[in-house]
Amino acid sequence: MANLEFTLALASNPEELIAHSMDYESYVNYLPDHIKNITIIEKTHEETITEEVLEFHTIITKKIIQRSSHKRKDNVLFTEIISGPFKNSKIEVKYDAHNSGTVVTLIGNLEIPLKYKILSIAIKKMYKIVLRGILYKINNEIVNSKKVGV
């Protein structure tokens, strides 16, 4: 298991960030080099299940397909990878209002199988880059849309 944790201070408010963060199919637009496709498989009021095609560029380029379950409780989004090489990995993203923006705290536990252990540091780094990149790009999209609307 590889632990993943970081905190970001972003200018947008929590509700806007959460709403954009739950638009899973748009992630392809944020990081097209790493996120090749995301499809919503099932959506209910309580849960969204997606299938993601990801491409990791480490020592080698590795394409993986996984399914994830996404749930929301108040200002926290929970994701669990339910199939694929990193099955049972969990990510929790908390959005707390702070001044006029948001402090986003991400805590994740990546379940890395034995055959990928040698690449675990690179995999953890890649997940961190992808997740931070998505959050920053979502924030920039929100901020820029307000500038255009002004």
C-alpha angles and dihedrals in degrees: 000000000000119000119220123191138160142148128217131189109216131183098227124087121257097250093053092047092048093048092051092042089057091055090090098170090061092063088088088068093054100051110011093164091062105023109057099172142350122192127184106232098179135000129190132160090266103037146023120202117201136183114218131195107202131180120205120198109202124125085324132018111254125187116203134183119207141162123224136193115218124195135172128213114177107302096349129089117203123199127185123183103228100182138015133058094311096047115162093026112140132204126188120191118190122194114201123181111239123177104313095334142039138272108215117200119191123192120179139173112203115202102211115189121230095256089060097041093103088058096042095112091049092045092050090048091049093050089049092050092048095047095045090046092053092050094047092047092048089052092048091049091053094045093047093048089056091051091053091048093052 
